[in-house]
Amino acid sequence: MKNQIAGLMRQAQQVQENMKKIQETLADIQIEGSSGGGLVSVIVTCRHDVKSIKIDESLLSDDKDMLEDLVVAALNDALRKVDVVSKEKVSNATSGFPLPDGMKFPF
Protein backbone atom coordinates (compact mmCIF):
# COMPACT_ATOMS: atom_id res chain seq x y z
CA MET A 1 0.00 0.00 0.00
CA LYS A 2 2.83 2.39 0.89
CA ASN A 3 4.55 1.66 -2.44
CA GLN A 4 1.31 2.34 -4.30
CA ILE A 5 0.91 5.72 -2.61
CA ALA A 6 4.55 6.61 -3.32
CA GLY A 7 4.07 5.62 -6.97
CA LEU A 8 0.90 7.67 -7.18
CA MET A 9 2.69 10.67 -5.68
CA ARG A 10 5.50 10.33 -8.25
CA GLN A 11 2.94 10.19 -11.03
CA ALA A 12 1.17 13.25 -9.63
CA GLN A 13 4.45 15.15 -9.52
CA GLN A 14 5.22 14.18 -13.11
CA VAL A 15 1.76 15.26 -14.24
CA GLN A 16 2.24 18.57 -12.43
CA GLU A 17 5.55 19.11 -14.24
CA ASN A 18 3.92 18.21 -17.56
CA MET A 19 1.09 20.65 -16.85
CA LYS A 20 3.58 23.46 -16.23
CA LYS A 21 5.31 22.73 -19.54
CA ILE A 22 1.98 22.60 -21.36
CA GLN A 23 0.87 25.93 -19.89
CA GLU A 24 4.10 27.49 -21.14
CA THR A 25 3.53 25.92 -24.56
CA LEU A 26 -0.09 27.12 -24.67
CA ALA A 27 1.06 30.70 -24.14
CA ASP A 28 2.91 30.47 -27.47
CA ILE A 29 0.15 28.78 -29.49
CA GLN A 30 -1.83 31.22 -31.61
CA ILE A 31 -5.28 30.38 -32.93
CA GLU A 32 -7.17 32.22 -35.66
CA GLY A 33 -10.89 32.78 -35.54
CA SER A 34 -12.94 34.40 -38.26
CA SER A 35 -16.42 35.50 -39.23
CA GLY A 36 -18.21 36.96 -42.20
CA GLY A 37 -16.50 34.54 -44.56
CA GLY A 38 -13.08 35.78 -43.45
CA LEU A 39 -13.91 39.49 -43.54
CA VAL A 40 -13.04 39.69 -39.84
CA SER A 41 -10.28 37.60 -38.32
CA VAL A 42 -8.63 37.54 -34.92
CA ILE A 43 -5.55 35.86 -33.51
CA VAL A 44 -5.75 34.69 -29.89
CA THR A 45 -3.24 32.74 -27.80
CA CYS A 46 -4.28 29.74 -25.79
CA ARG A 47 -3.93 32.00 -22.74
CA HIS A 48 -6.78 34.11 -24.17
CA ASP A 49 -4.53 37.03 -25.09
CA VAL A 50 -5.82 38.78 -28.23
CA LYS A 51 -2.86 39.37 -30.53
CA SER A 52 -4.55 40.97 -33.52
CA ILE A 53 -7.84 41.85 -35.15
CA LYS A 54 -8.11 42.32 -38.92
CA ILE A 55 -11.15 43.88 -40.53
CA ASP A 56 -11.65 43.96 -44.29
CA GLU A 57 -11.91 47.54 -45.54
CA SER A 58 -15.22 46.79 -47.23
CA LEU A 59 -16.82 46.57 -43.77
CA LEU A 60 -15.66 49.99 -42.62
CA SER A 61 -18.43 51.78 -44.49
CA ASP A 62 -21.09 49.27 -43.38
CA ASP A 63 -23.35 49.23 -40.38
CA LYS A 64 -21.44 49.68 -37.10
CA ASP A 65 -23.63 47.13 -35.29
CA MET A 66 -22.94 44.49 -37.93
CA LEU A 67 -19.19 45.10 -37.68
CA GLU A 68 -19.31 44.77 -33.90
CA ASP A 69 -21.26 41.51 -34.24
CA LEU A 70 -18.68 40.15 -36.68
CA VAL A 71 -15.81 41.01 -34.32
CA VAL A 72 -17.59 39.26 -31.45
CA ALA A 73 -18.31 36.23 -33.64
CA ALA A 74 -14.66 36.01 -34.74
CA LEU A 75 -13.45 36.24 -31.13
CA ASN A 76 -15.90 33.55 -30.04
CA ASP A 77 -14.78 31.33 -32.92
CA ALA A 78 -11.14 31.70 -31.85
CA LEU A 79 -11.92 31.08 -28.17
CA ARG A 80 -13.85 27.89 -28.98
CA LYS A 81 -10.84 26.65 -30.94
CA VAL A 82 -8.54 27.61 -28.03
CA ASP A 83 -10.65 25.48 -25.69
CA VAL A 84 -10.36 22.47 -28.00
CA VAL A 85 -6.58 22.79 -28.33
CA SER A 86 -6.10 23.41 -24.61
CA LYS A 87 -8.22 20.43 -23.59
CA GLU A 88 -6.34 18.22 -26.02
CA LYS A 89 -2.95 19.29 -24.65
CA VAL A 90 -4.05 18.86 -21.02
CA SER A 91 -5.60 15.49 -21.81
CA ASN A 92 -2.30 14.30 -23.27
CA ALA A 93 -0.45 15.44 -20.14
CA THR A 94 -2.77 13.63 -17.75
CA SER A 95 -3.22 10.43 -19.76
CA GLY A 96 -2.33 7.36 -17.78
CA PHE A 97 -2.85 9.11 -14.46
CA PRO A 98 -5.71 7.43 -12.61
CA LEU A 99 -8.19 10.13 -11.62
CA PRO A 100 -11.48 9.43 -9.85
CA ASP A 101 -14.62 9.95 -11.94
CA GLY A 102 -15.52 13.60 -12.27
CA MET A 103 -12.10 14.86 -11.20
CA LYS A 104 -10.19 16.80 -13.81
CA PHE A 105 -6.90 18.65 -14.11
CA PRO A 106 -6.29 21.37 -13.23
CA PHE A 107 -8.16 21.02 -9.93
Protein Blocks (a to p, Z undefined) as FASTA:
>chain_A
ZZmmmmmmmmmmmmmmmmmmmmmmmmmpccdddeehhpaccdddfkopafbdcddfklmm
mcfklmmmmmmmmmmmmmmmmmmmmmmmmmmmmgoiacdehiacdZZ
